[in-house]
Every structure is written in C-alpha cells, then in structure tokens.
C-alpha cells in the first residue's frame, strides 16, 4: 500500500535516524513504530485496568483536597510567586 503523508523537518530527521536501524528502509521503520505504539497503548490499558481502583482513589483524594482548599493549583503557585 502506498500512502503519502506530510511531516515536519524534525519528524523527518527522527524517522531517518530510526530508519538507519532498518538499513535505511523508512517503510519498515514506520511500520515498526506504529506497531510499537499500538503495543504500548494496549499495555497501558491493561495497567490502568489492573490499577483502576487505586487510580480512582488517588483522583478522588486529589479532588477532595482541592474542594476542601488543602491544595493549590500550579497556576496559583506561579501567580503568588510572580512566575
């Protein structure tokens, strides 16, 4: 299959460097990169599912802290400190 895409110069440079691992074959490099991305996404979904209760508890604890005024947002910290 042939597909034409537009990429920026930085992405082109990185893809070219990655392709060196594949004897300069951009198609193989891009295919492996896309498959790796898919594998990482699946892995992250599994990890999130395994730790769902812990993550939900952390979110609830943080939201409660903000509601109760115990936490300060990053924007508030920057404003207080003139950043």
C-alpha positions, 0 to 999 in steps of 0.5 A, a space after each residue: 500500500 502506498 500512502 503519502 503523508 506530510 511531516 515536519 523537518 524534525 519528524 523527518 530527521 527522527 524517522 531517518 535516524 530510526 530508519 538507519 536501524 532498518 538499513 535505511 528502509 523508512 517503510 519498515 521503520 514506520 511500520 515498526 513504530 506504529 506497531 510499537 505504539 499500538 503495543 504500548 497503548 494496549 499495555 497501558 490499558 491493561 495497567 490502568 485496568 489492573 490499577 483502576 481502583 487505586 487510580 480512582 482513589 488517588 483522583 478522588 483524594 486529589 479532588 477532595 483536597 482541592 474542594 476542601 482548599 488543602 491544595 493549590 493549583 500550579 497556576 496559583 503557585 506561579 501567580 503568588 510567586 510572580 512566575 
